[in-house]
């Protein structure tokens, strides 16, 4: 595959539908260049689905993983079933147990194929198997699939260990803690899955409480896979206290800042409140990045999707969990998390992640600056009705490290509503598709992708269906602005 320079030659027009972003074998995003393509993707229109050369790995099977699944069914003579490849038996068993909880007479089996544990289920249980795959992020990675298919060479175990050690040390430097408090996972959602499993061992099985409108799967994972989660979008401290008293949750889950509204709750005050109530605080720093913000004094455990700005390249699925050195549950979590973790980041993914994250601090500073400059220029456009960005959020600023910035993400709305958003999106000459944190700018109508079947609910939470989310990349700033200015 010849790599396309997405900074200068973005996938933005109709002919680019389905192109992998980036043009690499393990791309985690895919070009949906027109608003129509986004709707067709959500409605599973064959004209769109059949054009996709990539997909976000938790939302569907990467082509290599799909091939492993197909071949496992053929090998075991299970053509009328569905196969869900996992890196080990423990992960497949957890998925199987979930399917049986959802349907007690589910027909399922775990079969070995090329050293991979495949959960094979009947068609009635395929939706449950898909939900577990998507929300937990525990599935086989595309690099692991490529290796077992003989498409790529298996790296040495020692190289994998070395890469993981380097990554742990790099993250320890960012979080200012010992590397023993950090664990690598095969996705950000796998990190949260592991954290929740550990929290429930300590706190029992009551539901969690999500504060602030969140990224879709951060809410869906505890709601669907675990013991449930309540959401409160009213983030005044008095209201949060009232809800905590009423629900007595197993944990609080908070994004710093939230996706896609880029809002930040008063974490410092909520942390004090939670400590008084003996409730752990779980924080997702994927968007804000702990390169920018100091969170360990206020969070008991932090998780992050390393797929995003940490990797930057857009072709590695990975995550991390960090136990705060200041947490009252530090000892318990340090003991429990290794026991409940079902897998770790594969050797091949760790080696690539270590390589591409070497410049993460310098790169993120550039992204911080470029995003802020685009935000300031968008503010000059009379056609723009609202810009969402953390710059003037006092709660976010209270967490800033010295020299820290505001991340690579902003969202905006246009005065012309959804029809104007469609026009601007279709004519915008930047890469368009899901994900964020890539070295190339990436735009999507986020609510259409994340909440297509619940647009009215999202609107009731203050999240507009015509909002455009922008992950700013490393393009020349003047050139990037000319593209936005021209489209608007």
N, C-alpha and C positions, 0 to 999 in steps of 0.2 A: 504494500500500500504506500503510494507516494504521499508524503505529508503535505497538506495544503497550508499555506501561511495564512492563518485565520485573522491575523492582525490587519493585513493589507488586502486580503481576498476573502471576505467573510461569506458564510453561507446565509444569504438573506433573501433570495428570490425564489420563485416557484420551482425552478429547475433544481434547486438544492434540497427539495423535500427528501427527508430520510437519510441525508448524509451524516456520517458519524462526526461528532464534535468532541475532541479533535479527530482528524483523519488518521487515527491509529487503531490497531486491532482491538484494544481494550477500552475504547471510548465509553464514557458514562453518560454522555448526552447525545441528542439527536436533533437535527435541524427540522423545526416546524415553522417555516418561514412566513406563512400567511395565517391570519386569524382562522380562516376556513380549515387549514390543516390542523390547528389545535382542536377545533370542534370535531373534525373527522376522526382525529386520534382518540378523543374521549368517547365518541360514539362507535368506535371500532369499525369505521368504514373500510372495507377491503382495499379501496384505492389508496388509502393512506397507510394502513397497517402493512400491506404487502410491499410498500416502498421503503420501509424502515430498515436501515442497515445496522442500527444500534438501538439501544433502549437503556434507560436508567436501570441498573442491574437488579434492584429490589422490585421494580414495577413489572418486570418481565424477564424472560431468559435471554441472556447474551447468546449470540449464535453458537458459541462453543459449548455453553451449558445446555442449550436446547439440543445440540447434537448428542451430548452425553445422555440426556434424558430419553431421546428417541432410541438410541442404540441400546440402552438398558432395557427398555420395554421389549424391543425385538429379541434381545438375548434371552430374556426370561419368558417370552411368549405371552406378554400381557398387553396386547395391542389395544384393548378397549379401556385401559386404565390410564392414569397419569402418573408421571415419575418426577420426583423432586430430589435432585442430587445435593447431598450434604458432605462436608469434608470428613465426617467421622460418624460413628454409630450413635454417640451420645446426642448429637444435634438432631439426627434423624429420629431417634427415639422420642425426644422432646416434641418434635413436630407430630409424630404419630399419636402421642398421648393427648395432644391438643385436639387432633381430629376426632379421637374417641370421646373426648369430653363434649364435643359439639354434636356428635352422632354416635350413640352407644353401640349401634350395630354396624358401624363403619367397617368395610372390608379393606384391610391394609396389611402390608408386609414390608419389611426392610430387607432389601436384596443388595448384595455386594456386586459391583460392576467396575472392573479396572481399578480396584482399590478404593472406590467411592461408595458411600452408603446411600442408596437411593430409596426414598420412601415411595412406595407404589400404592396408590389408593384408587378406589372406585370413583365413578363420575359424581356420585352424590357428595363425596367428601373432597372433591377437587377444590371447591371454593374455600373450604377451611384450610386445606393445604396451602393454597395460594395466599390466604391471609397471614398464615404463620410465616411463610417465606418473605412476604413483603414487609411486615411490621417488625419482625425480629432481626432481619438482616444477617441471619446465620448461615445462609446458603453457600454452596460451592462458588468460588470466585472464577472469573473467566480465565485467569492465568492458570489456576489449578486444572480447569477443564482442558485448556490447550495442551498442558503437559501430559495428562492421561491419554489424550487423543493422539499424541505424538507430533503435535504441531510446534511445540516449543520444548527446549531442553530443560530438564529438571536441574535447578541449582543445587550446589552442595549444601548439606545441613549446616556446616560450619559457616558458610557465607550468610545463610539465613539468620543464624544466631548473632553473628557480628552485626548485621544490619539492624536487628531488633535492639541490640545493646546501644548502638549509635542513636537510634530513634528515641529510646528511653532517656538517654543522657541529654539529647537535644530538648526533649519535652521537659525534663527536670529543670533545665536552665530557664525555660520559658515560665514555668510555674513556680520556680524558686522552692523546690522541695526535693526530697530524695527520690531517686528513680524507683525504689522499692514500692512507692505509693502509686505508681503508674502502671497501667496495663494496656496493651495493644489489642485491638479487636478487628474483626473483618468488616466492620462498618460502624458508623455512628450509632445506628439503631441497635446493633449487637452490643455496643457499650451500654446503652440504656437498658437493654434486656438483662444484662448481667448485673447492673446496679440494682434494678428493681428486684431481681431474684435475691440479692444479698439483703436489701432493705426488708423484704418480707420475712426473711429468716430472723431478723432482729425485732421487727415491729409487729409481726402478725399479718393478717390478710385483709385489713381494711383498705378501702380505695384511696387513691392519691388525689391531690388537688393541684390542678394546673392553674397558674395565675398569669393572666394576659393571653390574648389570642395567639395560639402557637402554630408552628409548623405542623402540618396535618398528622404525620405519623408519630410525632412526640405525644400527641393526645390519643391517637388511635391505639398505640401499643398497649398502654395500661388499660384502656377501655375494653379492647377486644381480646387481648391475649392474657392479661392478668386479672386483677380483682375489680377493675373499674376505675374511672377517674372522673371527677367533676371539674368543670371549667368555670372560672369567674373572669369576666372581662372588665368588671368594675374594680379598679385597682387602688381605690382610696384605702388607706391603712385601716380605718375604722371598719370598712366593709370586709376587708381581708380577715381582720380579727374575729369579726362576727361569724364568718364562714368557717374559720378554723375551729372556733368553739362549738359550732353546730355539727361539723362533720368529723372532727378529730381524725384527720387523714394519716395514713402511714407515712407520707412524705409530701413535701411541696416540690413542684417541678416548675422551673422558671427559665425563660430564654433571655439572654442578655446580648443584644436587644432582641425583640420579637420579630418574627418573620410572617408577613411581609411589611408590617406596620412600622418596624424599626423603633418601637417604644421600649422604654426600660422602666420597670417598677422600682420603687424605693427598696432595693435589696438590703441595704444596711439596716433599715428599720424592720423589714420583714424577717431578716435573719435573727435579730434580737427577740422578736416575737416568737419565732419558731423555737429558739433555744429555751425560752421560758416555758413553752408548751411541750418540750421534749420531742420535737418533730424534726427529722432530718430535712435538709434543703439540698435538692439536686438542681444544678445549674447547667444549661446548655450554652456554651460559649462559642459555638460554631461561627456565628456572624460577627460578634464583637471581637473575638480572638483574645486570648490571654496574653498575647504580645502587646495588646493595647490596654487591657483592663486587668485590675488586680482583684481576684475573686476568692482566693483561698481563705481569707479571714471570715467570709460571709457564707460560703457554701460548704456543705459537708463532703460533697463529691461533685466533680465537674466532668461532663462528658462532651466530646467534640467529634464532629465528622471531619476526619483528616482528609477525606476526599476533596474537600473544598479548598480554601486558601492555603492550608498547610502544604498540600501536594501541589496545587496550582495548575497542574498539567491537564487535569480532567480525564485521566484514564487509570485511576487507582481507587478502588473502594477500600476505605480503612477508617478506623475510629480509635478513640482513646478514652480511658477513664482515669481520673486523678482523685485520689482520696486526700482531702485537705489535711495538712499536718496539724491544723488547729481544731479538727473535728473531735467532739467528745466520743464519736463512734469509730475513731481511727483504728483502734486495736481490733474491734470486732469486724469491721469491714476489711481490714488487711488480712484477717484470717479467713473470712467467709468468701470473698470475691474469687480467689483462686479455686475454691471448691465448687462454686456454682457456675463458673465460666465454662462454657461447653467447647470452646475452640479459641484459637488465637489467630493473628494475622499470618498468612502463609509465608513461607520463605521467599517465594518469587515476588509477592506483593510487597513484602518488607524491603527487599533489595531495591526495588524501583522507588518506593516511597522515600527511602533514605537518600537516594541519589537526587530526587527532584526537590526535596525539602531543605537541601543544604543552604539555599539562599532565602529561606522563608522570611527572616526578619527584614532584610533589605527589600525584598519584593513586596511585603505587606506595607511597608512605609510608602512605597510608590503607589500602591493601590489606594491607601488612605488618602493620599494627596490628590490623585486623579479623580477619585469619586467625589471628594469635597469640591473640586473645581467644576466638575460637571453639574453638581447640585447648585452651585452659585450661579452658573450660567443659565440653567433652567429657570431659576427664579426671575430672570429678566424677561421671560416669554409670557406675554399676556394670555396666550392660549392655555397655559398651565394653571390649573385651579388649586392644586395641592401637591406639595413635595414632602415626602416622609424620609427623614434622615436623623441620626442621633445627635447632630452637632449642638443643638440648643436644648437638649434634654438634661436637666440638672442632675437627674438620677444617674444617667450614664457618665456625665462628667465627674461625679463624685467617686467613680471607680477607676478613672483614667490613671494609668501609669505615667511617670514623667516621660515625655516624648511620644506618648501613645496617641493614636488617632481613632477614626470612627468606622473603619472597615471599608469594604469594597461595595457595599450594597446601598441602593436607594430605591424608592418607589415613587411614582407620580401619577396624577390623574389630570385629565384634560377637561376643559369647560364644555366641550362638545359632547361629553358622555361617551357611550359605548361605540357609536358610529364613528366618532372622531378617533377613538382609541384604535378601532379596526384600521382606519385609513393610515394613521401614523405607524402602527405596527407593520402593516404590509409594506410601507415604503421605506422603512428604516433600514439603512445599509450596514447593519451589524449582524452578528450571529444570533440566531433566535432558537431557543429551546430550553429545556429544564436544566436544573443545577445552578451552581454559583461558585465564585471563588477562583474561576479559571483565569489564566493569563490573558485570554481574549474576552472582550466584552460579550455578555450573554444576556439577552432580554427575553422575557416571557410575560403573557397575560396570566399572572400567577394564580389568580383565583379560579380562572377557567380550568387550569390544569389540576389544582389541588382540591377544589371543591365543586366540581362540575355538577354533581348530583345534589348539592346542598347550597346553591347560590343564595337562596333566600335566607337561610340560616346565617351564612357568612355576612350578608348584608345587615342582618339584625345585630351582628357583632361589630358593625362599623367597618366592614371590609368590602370595598366596592368591587363589583364584577368586572369593571373596566380598568382597574388599576394595572399599570405596567411596572414590572419589577426589573431593575437594571443591576446586573453585576458588572462593575466597571473593570476593564482589563488594562493591559499595558500598551495600548495603542498610543500614538502621538496624540497629545491632549487637544491640540488645535484641529487635527484631522477628525478626531472622535466628535468634537463639538460640531463641526461642519455637517456631519452625518445627522446628528440629532436636530440641528437647526433647520436643515433642509427638509427633513421629514415633517417637522412640526409646522 
